[in-house]
Amino acid sequence: MLTFLNQFEGTDALILGLATICTMLISFSLHEYAHALVAYWNGDQTAKALGRLTINPIVHMDPIGTICCFLFGFGWAKPVPINPLQFRHYKKGIVTTSLAGITMNLILAFLSSGAWAAMVYFVDFTTITSSALYYFLEFLYAFFLMMSTINITLFVFNLLPIYPLDGFRVVEAVCKYDNKYVSFMRRYGSYVLLIFILVGSPLISMLMDIVQTPIMLFWGLFF
């Protein structure tokens, strides 16, 4: 992330940095909140009892994960604790709770892409004479762009069927306990994930394009 920000200077870098921080706080917090909310809907009181049924970023952010976001462009929030034994329907509860976070990211990506497309269509920065208005609109432009990009990244990444990501939890829920892939991932998934983070950027970029293209085509019908 710092490498990306280094491409900008002065006020532009400050605005982009602020927009990125706001994006991460909102995206991570709503991702975890969605997990907590859907778990609660399924009958699990664990997250609510621990104060995680909230959109307050302070409750959800992991200090090390947040620092890693800015240093390496990859980070995490504190996972929402759940107790599947409290779910009214065990497998349904796990699947819907696991998919809740990435569904939230997809919704945020869709809405922010629309807001960004609207700004591109309606706002002409060359005609703005007020410095305060210019910087405010520049912040909104950067914010919606980063919201779209980061949430598409979170959607694609967390959908991967690698332990301990949400995608794996779905696979784990629908497979038998002794499934060889599930057993392998339980044992070695953390190492697989680390390797993927180091070498899997081209695949992530390709998957992001697959998700982003239809979203932008949709908004292109209006702007």
CYANA upper distance limits for C-alpha pairs under 8 A (distance plus 0.5 A):
  1 MET  CA      5 LEU  CA      6.77
  1 MET  CA     69 CYS  CA      7.22
  1 MET  CA     70 PHE  CA      5.48
  1 MET  CA     71 LEU  CA      6.55
  1 MET  CA     72 PHE  CA      6.40
  1 MET  CA     73 GLY  CA      4.88
  2 LEU  CA      6 ASN  CA      6.57
  2 LEU  CA     70 PHE  CA      6.33
  2 LEU  CA     71 LEU  CA      6.41
  2 LEU  CA     72 PHE  CA      7.93
  2 LEU  CA     73 GLY  CA      8.11
  3 THR  CA      7 GLN  CA      7.61
  4 PHE  CA      8 PHE  CA      8.45
  5 LEU  CA     13 ALA  CA      6.68
  5 LEU  CA     16 LEU  CA      7.84
  5 LEU  CA     17 GLY  CA      7.40
  6 ASN  CA     13 ALA  CA      7.98
  7 GLN  CA     13 ALA  CA      8.45
  8 PHE  CA     12 ASP  CA      6.54
  8 PHE  CA     13 ALA  CA      5.26
  9 GLU  CA     13 ALA  CA      5.45
  9 GLU  CA     14 LEU  CA      8.33
 10 GLY  CA     14 LEU  CA      6.95
 11 THR  CA     15 ILE  CA      6.58
 12 ASP  CA     16 LEU  CA      6.58
 13 ALA  CA     17 GLY  CA      6.41
 14 LEU  CA     18 LEU  CA      6.63
 15 ILE  CA     19 ALA  CA      6.60
 15 ILE  CA    135 TYR  CA      8.30
 15 ILE  CA    138 GLU  CA      7.96
 15 ILE  CA    139 PHE  CA      6.17
 15 ILE  CA    142 ALA  CA      8.06
 16 LEU  CA     20 THR  CA      6.54
 16 LEU  CA    139 PHE  CA      7.47
 16 LEU  CA    142 ALA  CA      6.40
 16 LEU  CA    143 PHE  CA      8.05
 17 GLY  CA     21 ILE  CA      6.73
 18 LEU  CA     22 CYS  CA      6.73
 19 ALA  CA     23 THR  CA      6.55
 19 ALA  CA    139 PHE  CA      6.83
 19 ALA  CA    140 LEU  CA      8.28
 19 ALA  CA    142 ALA  CA      6.54
 19 ALA  CA    143 PHE  CA      5.15
 19 ALA  CA    146 MET  CA      7.67
 20 THR  CA     24 MET  CA      6.69
 20 THR  CA    142 ALA  CA      8.44
 20 THR  CA    143 PHE  CA      7.25
 20 THR  CA    146 MET  CA      6.72
 20 THR  CA    147 MET  CA      8.46
 21 ILE  CA     25 LEU  CA      6.74
 22 CYS  CA     26 ILE  CA      6.64
 22 CYS  CA    143 PHE  CA      8.13
 23 THR  CA     27 SER  CA      6.34
 23 THR  CA    143 PHE  CA      7.13
 23 THR  CA    146 MET  CA      7.06
 23 THR  CA    147 MET  CA      5.97
 23 THR  CA    150 ILE  CA      8.15
 24 MET  CA     28 PHE  CA      6.32
 24 MET  CA    150 ILE  CA      8.17
 25 LEU  CA     29 SER  CA      6.44
 25 LEU  CA     57 PRO  CA      6.34
 25 LEU  CA     61 MET  CA      8.11
 26 ILE  CA     30 LEU  CA      6.50
 26 ILE  CA     57 PRO  CA      7.53
 27 SER  CA     31 HIS  CA      6.53
 27 SER  CA    105 ASN  CA      7.35
 27 SER  CA    108 LEU  CA      8.25
 27 SER  CA    147 MET  CA      8.03
 27 SER  CA    150 ILE  CA      8.42
 27 SER  CA    151 ASN  CA      7.18
 28 PHE  CA     32 GLU  CA      6.82
 28 PHE  CA     57 PRO  CA      8.25
 28 PHE  CA     60 HIS  CA      8.03
 28 PHE  CA     61 MET  CA      7.96
 28 PHE  CA     76 TRP  CA      7.99
 28 PHE  CA     77 ALA  CA      6.67
 29 SER  CA     33 TYR  CA      6.49
 29 SER  CA     55 ILE  CA      6.19
 29 SER  CA     56 ASN  CA      7.33
 29 SER  CA     57 PRO  CA      5.67
 29 SER  CA     60 HIS  CA      6.27
 29 SER  CA     61 MET  CA      7.72
 29 SER  CA     77 ALA  CA      8.15
 30 LEU  CA     34 ALA  CA      6.45
 30 LEU  CA     55 ILE  CA      6.48
 30 LEU  CA    101 GLY  CA      8.03
 30 LEU  CA    104 MET  CA      7.42
 30 LEU  CA    105 ASN  CA      8.47
 31 HIS  CA     35 HIS  CA      7.17
 31 HIS  CA    100 ALA  CA      7.99
 31 HIS  CA    101 GLY  CA      4.77
 31 HIS  CA    102 ILE  CA      7.28
 31 HIS  CA    104 MET  CA      6.40
 31 HIS  CA    105 ASN  CA      6.95
 32 GLU  CA     36 ALA  CA      6.85
 32 GLU  CA     60 HIS  CA      7.43
 32 GLU  CA     77 ALA  CA      8.17
 32 GLU  CA     78 LYS  CA      8.43
 32 GLU  CA     79 PRO  CA      7.34
 32 GLU  CA     80 VAL  CA      6.61
 32 GLU  CA    101 GLY  CA      6.65
 33 TYR  CA     37 LEU  CA      6.51
 33 TYR  CA     52 ARG  CA      7.43
 33 TYR  CA     53 LEU  CA      6.33
 33 TYR  CA     54 THR  CA      6.41
 33 TYR  CA     55 ILE  CA      6.39
 33 TYR  CA     80 VAL  CA      8.50
 33 TYR  CA    101 GLY  CA      8.19
 34 ALA  CA     38 VAL  CA      6.61
 34 ALA  CA     97 THR  CA      8.37
 34 ALA  CA    100 ALA  CA      5.87
 34 ALA  CA    101 GLY  CA      5.79
 34 ALA  CA    104 MET  CA      7.11
 35 HIS  CA     39 ALA  CA      6.58
 35 HIS  CA     80 VAL  CA      7.21
 35 HIS  CA     97 THR  CA      5.81
 35 HIS  CA     98 SER  CA      7.22
 35 HIS  CA     99 LEU  CA      8.41
 35 HIS  CA    100 ALA  CA      5.85
 35 HIS  CA    101 GLY  CA      5.98
 36 ALA  CA     40 TYR  CA      6.64
 36 ALA  CA     47 ALA  CA      6.04
 36 ALA  CA     48 LYS  CA      7.67
 36 ALA  CA     52 ARG  CA      7.04
 36 ALA  CA     53 LEU  CA      5.94
 36 ALA  CA     80 VAL  CA      6.78
 36 ALA  CA     82 ILE  CA      8.29
 36 ALA  CA     97 THR  CA      8.18
 37 LEU  CA     41 TRP  CA      6.73
 37 LEU  CA     53 LEU  CA      6.71
 38 VAL  CA     42 ASN  CA      6.69
 38 VAL  CA     96 THR  CA      7.44
 38 VAL  CA     97 THR  CA      5.81
 38 VAL  CA    100 ALA  CA      7.11
 39 ALA  CA     43 GLY  CA      7.01
 39 ALA  CA     44 ASP  CA      5.87
 39 ALA  CA     45 GLN  CA      8.10
 39 ALA  CA     47 ALA  CA      8.23
 39 ALA  CA     82 ILE  CA      7.46
 39 ALA  CA     87 PHE  CA      8.09
 39 ALA  CA     93 GLY  CA      7.32
 39 ALA  CA     97 THR  CA      5.94
 40 TYR  CA     44 ASP  CA      5.30
 40 TYR  CA     45 GLN  CA      6.11
 40 TYR  CA     46 THR  CA      8.38
 40 TYR  CA     47 ALA  CA      7.92
 40 TYR  CA     48 LYS  CA      7.74
 42 ASN  CA     87 PHE  CA      5.78
 42 ASN  CA     88 ARG  CA      6.55
 42 ASN  CA     89 HIS  CA      7.97
 42 ASN  CA     93 GLY  CA      6.15
 43 GLY  CA     86 GLN  CA      6.41
 43 GLY  CA     87 PHE  CA      5.48
 43 GLY  CA     88 ARG  CA      6.38
 44 ASP  CA     82 ILE  CA      7.35
 44 ASP  CA     83 ASN  CA      6.83
 44 ASP  CA     84 PRO  CA      7.65
 44 ASP  CA     86 GLN  CA      5.44
 44 ASP  CA     87 PHE  CA      6.08
 45 GLN  CA     49 ALA  CA      6.54
 45 GLN  CA     86 GLN  CA      8.19
 46 THR  CA     50 LEU  CA      6.84
 46 THR  CA     81 PRO  CA      7.16
 46 THR  CA     82 ILE  CA      6.21
 46 THR  CA     83 ASN  CA      6.99
 47 ALA  CA     51 GLY  CA      6.80
 47 ALA  CA     52 ARG  CA      5.52
 47 ALA  CA     53 LEU  CA      6.46
 47 ALA  CA     80 VAL  CA      6.89
 47 ALA  CA     81 PRO  CA      6.37
 47 ALA  CA     82 ILE  CA      6.81
 48 LYS  CA     52 ARG  CA      6.09
 48 LYS  CA     53 LEU  CA      5.39
 51 GLY  CA     59 VAL  CA      8.20
 52 ARG  CA     59 VAL  CA      7.14
 52 ARG  CA     60 HIS  CA      7.64
 52 ARG  CA     80 VAL  CA      7.34
 54 THR  CA     59 VAL  CA      8.32
 56 ASN  CA     60 HIS  CA      7.58
 57 PRO  CA     61 MET  CA      6.39
 60 HIS  CA     77 ALA  CA      6.34
 60 HIS  CA     78 LYS  CA      5.97
 60 HIS  CA     79 PRO  CA      8.29
 61 MET  CA     65 GLY  CA      8.08
 61 MET  CA     66 THR  CA      7.33
 61 MET  CA     76 TRP  CA      8.20
 61 MET  CA     77 ALA  CA      5.20
 61 MET  CA     78 LYS  CA      6.34
 62 ASP  CA     66 THR  CA      6.47
 62 ASP  CA     76 TRP  CA      7.24
 62 ASP  CA     77 ALA  CA      5.32
 62 ASP  CA     78 LYS  CA      5.68
 63 PRO  CA     67 ILE  CA      6.82
 64 ILE  CA     68 CYS  CA      6.67
 64 ILE  CA     75 GLY  CA      8.42
 65 GLY  CA     69 CYS  CA      6.87
 65 GLY  CA     74 PHE  CA      8.30
 65 GLY  CA     75 GLY  CA      4.91
 65 GLY  CA     76 TRP  CA      5.10
 65 GLY  CA     77 ALA  CA      6.65
 66 THR  CA     70 PHE  CA      7.52
 66 THR  CA     75 GLY  CA      6.31
 66 THR  CA     76 TRP  CA      7.06
 66 THR  CA     77 ALA  CA      7.77
 67 ILE  CA     71 LEU  CA      6.80
 67 ILE  CA     75 GLY  CA      7.93
 68 CYS  CA     72 PHE  CA      5.93
 68 CYS  CA     73 GLY  CA      7.20
 68 CYS  CA     74 PHE  CA      6.36
 68 CYS  CA     75 GLY  CA      5.62
 69 CYS  CA     73 GLY  CA      5.02
 69 CYS  CA     74 PHE  CA      5.01
 69 CYS  CA     75 GLY  CA      4.93
 69 CYS  CA     76 TRP  CA      8.11
 70 PHE  CA     74 PHE  CA      8.05
 83 ASN  CA     87 PHE  CA      7.98
 84 PRO  CA     90 TYR  CA      6.70
 84 PRO  CA     93 GLY  CA      7.57
 84 PRO  CA     94 ILE  CA      7.15
 85 LEU  CA     90 TYR  CA      7.34
 86 GLN  CA     90 TYR  CA      8.50
 87 PHE  CA     93 GLY  CA      6.17
 88 ARG  CA     93 GLY  CA      7.78
 89 HIS  CA     93 GLY  CA      6.23
 90 TYR  CA     94 ILE  CA      6.85
 91 LYS  CA     95 VAL  CA      6.62
 91 LYS  CA    173 ALA  CA      6.19
 91 LYS  CA    174 VAL  CA      7.55
 92 LYS  CA     96 THR  CA      6.51
 93 GLY  CA     97 THR  CA      6.37
 94 ILE  CA     98 SER  CA      6.38
 94 ILE  CA    169 ARG  CA      7.80
 94 ILE  CA    170 VAL  CA      7.54
 94 ILE  CA    173 ALA  CA      6.98
 95 VAL  CA     99 LEU  CA      6.65
 95 VAL  CA    169 ARG  CA      7.68
 95 VAL  CA    170 VAL  CA      5.60
 95 VAL  CA    173 ALA  CA      7.04
 96 THR  CA    100 ALA  CA      6.49
 97 THR  CA    101 GLY  CA      8.10
 98 SER  CA    102 ILE  CA      8.47
 98 SER  CA    166 ASP  CA      5.68
 98 SER  CA    167 GLY  CA      7.84
 98 SER  CA    169 ARG  CA      6.78
 98 SER  CA    170 VAL  CA      6.89
 99 LEU  CA    103 THR  CA      6.50
 99 LEU  CA    166 ASP  CA      7.16
 99 LEU  CA    167 GLY  CA      8.11
 99 LEU  CA    170 VAL  CA      8.03
100 ALA  CA    104 MET  CA      6.72
101 GLY  CA    105 ASN  CA      6.92
102 ILE  CA    106 LEU  CA      6.66
102 ILE  CA    154 LEU  CA      7.51
102 ILE  CA    155 PHE  CA      5.36
102 ILE  CA    158 ASN  CA      7.16
102 ILE  CA    159 LEU  CA      7.54
102 ILE  CA    166 ASP  CA      8.33
103 THR  CA    107 ILE  CA      6.75
103 THR  CA    155 PHE  CA      7.89
104 MET  CA    108 LEU  CA      6.68
105 ASN  CA    109 ALA  CA      6.56
105 ASN  CA    151 ASN  CA      5.43
105 ASN  CA    152 ILE  CA      7.29
105 ASN  CA    154 LEU  CA      7.09
105 ASN  CA    155 PHE  CA      6.12
106 LEU  CA    110 PHE  CA      6.58
106 LEU  CA    151 ASN  CA      7.00
106 LEU  CA    152 ILE  CA      6.89
106 LEU  CA    155 PHE  CA      6.54
107 ILE  CA    111 LEU  CA      6.70
108 LEU  CA    112 SER  CA      6.44
108 LEU  CA    147 MET  CA      7.62
108 LEU  CA    148 SER  CA      7.53
108 LEU  CA    151 ASN  CA      7.04
109 ALA  CA    113 SER  CA      6.40
109 ALA  CA    147 MET  CA      6.77
109 ALA  CA    148 SER  CA      4.74
109 ALA  CA    149 THR  CA      7.64
109 ALA  CA    150 ILE  CA      8.37
109 ALA  CA    151 ASN  CA      5.72
109 ALA  CA    152 ILE  CA      6.32
110 PHE  CA    114 GLY  CA      6.92
110 PHE  CA    148 SER  CA      7.51
110 PHE  CA    215 ILE  CA      6.83
111 LEU  CA    115 ALA  CA      6.85
111 LEU  CA    148 SER  CA      8.46
112 SER  CA    116 TRP  CA      6.54
112 SER  CA    144 PHE  CA      5.52
112 SER  CA    145 LEU  CA      7.62
112 SER  CA    147 MET  CA      6.50
112 SER  CA    148 SER  CA      5.87
113 SER  CA    117 ALA  CA      6.56
113 SER  CA    144 PHE  CA      7.15
113 SER  CA    145 LEU  CA      7.39
113 SER  CA    147 MET  CA      8.35
113 SER  CA    148 SER  CA      5.83
113 SER  CA    215 ILE  CA      7.90
113 SER  CA    216 MET  CA      7.47
113 SER  CA    219 TRP  CA      8.18
114 GLY  CA    118 ALA  CA      6.64
114 GLY  CA    216 MET  CA      8.24
114 GLY  CA    219 TRP  CA      6.25
115 ALA  CA    119 MET  CA      6.83
115 ALA  CA    144 PHE  CA      6.94
116 TRP  CA    120 VAL  CA      6.78
116 TRP  CA    141 TYR  CA      6.69
116 TRP  CA    144 PHE  CA      5.77
116 TRP  CA    145 LEU  CA      6.51
117 ALA  CA    121 TYR  CA      6.72
117 ALA  CA    216 MET  CA      8.47
117 ALA  CA    219 TRP  CA      7.36
117 ALA  CA    220 GLY  CA      8.14
117 ALA  CA    223 PHE  CA      7.08
118 ALA  CA    122 PHE  CA      6.49
118 ALA  CA    223 PHE  CA      6.72
119 MET  CA    123 VAL  CA      5.73
119 MET  CA    141 TYR  CA      7.30
120 VAL  CA    124 ASP  CA      8.33
121 TYR  CA    223 PHE  CA      6.43
124 ASP  CA    128 ILE  CA      7.78
125 PHE  CA    134 TYR  CA      7.50
128 ILE  CA    133 LEU  CA      7.90
128 ILE  CA    134 TYR  CA      6.67
129 THR  CA    134 TYR  CA      7.93
130 SER  CA    134 TYR  CA      6.57
131 SER  CA    135 TYR  CA      6.65
132 ALA  CA    136 PHE  CA      6.61
133 LEU  CA    137 LEU  CA      6.57
134 TYR  CA    138 GLU  CA      6.54
135 TYR  CA    139 PHE  CA      6.57
136 PHE  CA    140 LEU  CA      6.88
137 LEU  CA    141 TYR  CA      6.56
138 GLU  CA    142 ALA  CA      6.69
139 PHE  CA    143 PHE  CA      6.37
140 LEU  CA    144 PHE  CA      6.53
141 TYR  CA    145 LEU  CA      6.68
142 ALA  CA    146 MET  CA      6.50
143 PHE  CA    147 MET  CA      6.45
144 PHE  CA    148 SER  CA      6.63
145 LEU  CA    149 THR  CA      6.74
146 MET  CA    150 ILE  CA      6.24
147 MET  CA    151 ASN  CA      6.37
148 SER  CA    152 ILE  CA      6.62
149 THR  CA    153 THR  CA      6.72
150 ILE  CA    154 LEU  CA      6.66
151 ASN  CA    155 PHE  CA      6.49
152 ILE  CA    156 VAL  CA      6.64
152 ILE  CA    208 MET  CA      6.76
152 ILE  CA    211 VAL  CA      7.71
152 ILE  CA    212 GLN  CA      7.67
153 THR  CA    157 PHE  CA      6.42
153 THR  CA    204 ILE  CA      8.07
153 THR  CA    208 MET  CA      6.94
154 LEU  CA    158 ASN  CA      6.32
155 PHE  CA    159 LEU  CA      6.61
156 VAL  CA    160 LEU  CA      7.35
156 VAL  CA    204 ILE  CA      7.51
156 VAL  CA    207 LEU  CA      7.11
156 VAL  CA    208 MET  CA      6.97
157 PHE  CA    204 ILE  CA      7.56
158 ASN  CA    165 LEU  CA      5.77
158 ASN  CA    166 ASP  CA      5.91
158 ASN  CA    167 GLY  CA      6.50
159 LEU  CA    165 LEU  CA      7.53
159 LEU  CA    166 ASP  CA      6.46
159 LEU  CA    167 GLY  CA      4.73
159 LEU  CA    168 PHE  CA      8.19
160 LEU  CA    165 LEU  CA      7.23
160 LEU  CA    166 ASP  CA      7.92
160 LEU  CA    167 GLY  CA      5.47
160 LEU  CA    168 PHE  CA      7.26
161 PRO  CA    165 LEU  CA      7.25
161 PRO  CA    166 ASP  CA      7.86
161 PRO  CA    167 GLY  CA      4.86
161 PRO  CA    168 PHE  CA      4.43
161 PRO  CA    169 ARG  CA      8.10
161 PRO  CA    170 VAL  CA      8.40
161 PRO  CA    171 VAL  CA      7.24
162 ILE  CA    167 GLY  CA      7.25
162 ILE  CA    168 PHE  CA      5.59
162 ILE  CA    185 MET  CA      7.12
162 ILE  CA    189 GLY  CA      6.39
162 ILE  CA    192 VAL  CA      7.86
162 ILE  CA    193 LEU  CA      6.96
163 TYR  CA    168 PHE  CA      5.92
163 TYR  CA    169 ARG  CA      8.01
163 TYR  CA    185 MET  CA      6.16
163 TYR  CA    186 ARG  CA      6.92
163 TYR  CA    189 GLY  CA      5.16
163 TYR  CA    190 SER  CA      6.78
163 TYR  CA    193 LEU  CA      7.76
164 PRO  CA    168 PHE  CA      6.96
164 PRO  CA    169 ARG  CA      7.78
164 PRO  CA    189 GLY  CA      7.44
164 PRO  CA    190 SER  CA      7.56
165 LEU  CA    169 ARG  CA      7.26
166 ASP  CA    170 VAL  CA      7.08
167 GLY  CA    171 VAL  CA      7.02
168 PHE  CA    172 GLU  CA      6.41
169 ARG  CA    173 ALA  CA      6.57
170 VAL  CA    174 VAL  CA      6.99
171 VAL  CA    175 CYS  CA      6.61
171 VAL  CA    182 VAL  CA      8.19
172 GLU  CA    176 LYS  CA      8.07
172 GLU  CA    177 TYR  CA      7.97
172 GLU  CA    182 VAL  CA      6.58
175 CYS  CA    179 ASN  CA      6.87
175 CYS  CA    182 VAL  CA      8.26
177 TYR  CA    182 VAL  CA      7.93
177 TYR  CA    183 SER  CA      8.27
178 ASP  CA    182 VAL  CA      7.78
178 ASP  CA    183 SER  CA      6.93
179 ASN  CA    183 SER  CA      6.60
180 LYS  CA    184 PHE  CA      6.52
181 TYR  CA    185 MET  CA      6.65
182 VAL  CA    186 ARG  CA      6.63
183 SER  CA    187 ARG  CA      6.94
184 PHE  CA    188 TYR  CA      6.39
184 PHE  CA    189 GLY  CA      7.61
185 MET  CA    189 GLY  CA      4.66
185 MET  CA    190 SER  CA      8.31
188 TYR  CA    192 VAL  CA      6.84
189 GLY  CA    193 LEU  CA      6.49
190 SER  CA    194 LEU  CA      6.75
191 TYR  CA    195 ILE  CA      6.75
192 VAL  CA    196 PHE  CA      6.60
193 LEU  CA    197 ILE  CA      6.63
194 LEU  CA    198 LEU  CA      6.92
195 ILE  CA    199 VAL  CA      6.74
195 ILE  CA    200 GLY  CA      8.17
196 PHE  CA    200 GLY  CA      5.18
196 PHE  CA    201 SER  CA      8.38
197 ILE  CA    201 SER  CA      7.52
200 GLY  CA    204 ILE  CA      6.87
201 SER  CA    205 SER  CA      6.59
202 PRO  CA    206 MET  CA      6.71
203 LEU  CA    207 LEU  CA      6.68
204 ILE  CA    208 MET  CA      6.52
205 SER  CA    209 ASP  CA      6.76
206 MET  CA    210 ILE  CA      6.93
207 LEU  CA    211 VAL  CA      6.91
208 MET  CA    212 GLN  CA      6.39
209 ASP  CA    213 THR  CA      6.23
210 ILE  CA    214 PRO  CA      7.91
211 VAL  CA    215 ILE  CA      7.44
212 GLN  CA    216 MET  CA      6.71
213 THR  CA    217 LEU  CA      6.60
214 PRO  CA    218 PHE  CA      6.55
215 ILE  CA    219 TRP  CA      6.98
216 MET  CA    220 GLY  CA      6.39
217 LEU  CA    221 LEU  CA      7.21
218 PHE  CA    222 PHE  CA      8.16
219 TRP  CA    223 PHE  CA      6.83
